[in-house]
Amino acid sequence: MRALFVLNFIIPFVMICLGFFLRKYPVSDMSSQNGYNTPTSRKSQAHWDYAQKIAPDIFLSLGKILLIIEIIVNIILLLVQASVDNSIIVGACVGMVFLFLAFYQTESRIKEKFQDKTIGLSLLKLYGNSLFDHSFVFDIEKRVLI
């Protein structure tokens, strides 16, 4: 029955394999439906290329960390003689947290890299030199307060 503890190692194994294969065989074609394929990564070819570049490293590193944590958690659960059902539930929950963390980190890095940095230029084009005029700032403050 204790052999079921092996189930706790499925998620780290999949994350490590996924990271390895994404690194070994990077996907350059967005239409292939392979690779790290999320709505954020499909926004443009630049988004896609960056996602394919960073996702393998994130999944590999978090998969390795998860593997170590799962080993430690399983040893502790064996020592305290927790039931197999509870041990599998704990292992699955820890694994899911790391899996979601891998997607969250990848998505965050993509969004961070491609965030709109032209807001200041857009305001400058829209309002011209009046942005630097104190009366303009006062007018904006007055409108916000009203």
C-alpha positions as CSV (number, residue, x, y, z in Angstrom):
1,M,0.0,0.0,0.0
2,R,2.9,2.4,0.7
3,A,3.9,1.9,-2.9
4,L,1.2,4.4,-3.8
5,F,3.5,7.2,-2.5
6,V,5.0,7.0,-6.0
7,L,2.0,8.8,-7.3
8,N,3.3,11.9,-5.5
9,F,6.2,12.0,-8.0
10,I,4.1,12.2,-11.1
11,I,3.8,16.0,-11.3
12,P,7.5,16.7,-10.7
13,F,8.4,14.0,-13.2
14,V,6.1,15.6,-15.8
15,M,7.4,19.1,-15.1
16,I,11.0,18.0,-15.5
17,C,10.2,16.1,-18.7
18,L,8.2,19.0,-20.1
19,G,11.0,21.4,-19.4
20,F,13.6,19.0,-20.9
21,F,11.6,18.5,-24.1
22,L,10.7,22.1,-24.5
23,R,14.4,23.0,-24.2
24,K,15.6,20.1,-26.4
25,Y,13.0,20.7,-29.2
26,P,11.9,24.3,-29.1
27,V,8.8,25.2,-31.2
28,S,9.1,28.2,-33.5
29,D,5.8,27.8,-35.3
30,M,2.8,29.3,-33.4
31,S,0.3,27.4,-35.5
32,S,1.7,24.0,-34.5
33,Q,-0.3,23.9,-31.2
34,N,2.9,22.5,-29.5
35,G,5.2,24.2,-27.0
36,Y,4.2,26.6,-24.3
37,N,0.8,27.5,-25.7
38,T,-1.3,30.0,-23.8
39,P,-3.3,33.1,-24.9
40,T,-0.5,35.3,-23.6
41,S,2.2,33.5,-25.6
42,R,0.1,33.6,-28.8
43,K,-0.3,37.4,-28.8
44,S,2.5,37.8,-31.3
45,Q,5.5,36.0,-32.6
46,A,7.7,37.9,-30.2
47,H,5.6,36.8,-27.3
48,W,5.7,33.2,-28.6
49,D,9.5,33.2,-29.0
50,Y,10.1,34.6,-25.6
51,A,7.7,32.1,-24.0
52,Q,9.4,29.2,-25.7
53,K,12.7,30.6,-24.4
54,I,11.8,31.0,-20.7
55,A,9.2,28.2,-20.1
56,P,11.7,25.3,-20.2
57,D,13.9,26.8,-17.5
58,I,11.0,27.6,-15.3
59,F,9.4,24.2,-15.5
60,L,12.8,22.5,-15.1
61,S,13.8,24.5,-12.0
62,L,10.4,24.3,-10.3
63,G,10.1,20.6,-11.2
64,K,13.5,19.8,-9.5
65,I,12.5,21.9,-6.4
66,L,9.2,20.1,-6.3
67,L,10.9,16.7,-6.5
68,I,13.1,17.5,-3.5
69,I,10.1,18.8,-1.6
70,E,8.0,15.8,-2.4
71,I,10.8,13.5,-1.2
72,I,11.0,15.3,2.1
73,V,7.2,15.5,2.5
74,N,6.9,11.7,1.8
75,I,9.6,10.8,4.3
76,I,8.0,13.0,6.9
77,L,4.6,11.4,6.2
78,L,6.1,7.9,6.4
79,L,7.7,8.7,9.7
80,V,4.5,10.0,11.2
81,Q,2.7,7.1,9.8
82,A,0.1,9.2,8.0
83,S,-2.5,7.3,6.0
84,V,-1.8,6.6,2.4
85,D,-4.9,8.5,1.3
86,N,-3.9,11.6,3.2
87,S,-0.3,11.4,2.0
88,I,-1.4,11.2,-1.6
89,I,-3.8,14.2,-1.1
90,V,-1.0,16.3,0.4
91,G,1.4,15.3,-2.3
92,A,-1.1,16.1,-5.0
93,C,-1.8,19.5,-3.5
94,V,1.8,20.4,-3.2
95,G,2.3,19.3,-6.8
96,M,-0.6,21.4,-8.1
97,V,0.7,24.5,-6.3
98,F,4.0,24.2,-8.0
99,L,2.4,23.5,-11.4
100,F,0.3,26.6,-11.1
101,L,3.3,28.5,-9.9
102,A,5.2,27.5,-13.0
103,F,2.5,28.8,-15.3
104,Y,2.1,31.9,-13.2
105,Q,5.8,32.7,-13.3
106,T,5.9,32.2,-17.1
107,E,2.9,34.3,-17.7
108,S,4.1,37.0,-15.4
109,R,7.5,37.2,-17.1
110,I,5.9,37.4,-20.5
111,K,3.6,40.2,-19.5
112,E,6.4,42.0,-17.7
113,K,8.6,41.9,-20.7
114,F,5.9,43.1,-23.1
115,Q,4.1,45.6,-20.9
116,D,3.2,48.9,-22.6
117,K,6.0,51.2,-22.0
118,T,4.7,53.9,-24.4
119,I,2.2,55.4,-22.0
120,G,4.4,58.4,-21.3
121,L,5.0,59.0,-24.9
122,S,1.3,58.7,-25.7
123,L,0.5,61.3,-23.1
124,L,3.2,63.6,-24.4
125,K,1.8,63.3,-27.9
126,L,-1.7,63.9,-26.7
127,Y,-1.0,66.9,-24.5
128,G,2.2,68.2,-25.9
129,N,4.3,70.5,-23.8
130,S,1.3,71.4,-21.6
131,L,2.3,68.3,-19.5
132,F,5.1,70.4,-18.1
133,D,2.9,73.4,-17.4
134,H,1.9,73.7,-13.7
135,S,-1.5,75.0,-14.6
136,F,-2.2,71.8,-16.5
137,V,-1.3,69.7,-13.5
138,F,-3.5,71.9,-11.3
139,D,-6.3,71.5,-13.7
140,I,-6.0,67.7,-13.7
141,E,-5.9,67.7,-9.8
142,K,-9.0,69.9,-9.7
143,R,-10.9,67.5,-12.1
144,V,-9.9,64.5,-10.0
145,L,-11.0,66.2,-6.8
146,I,-14.4,67.2,-8.2
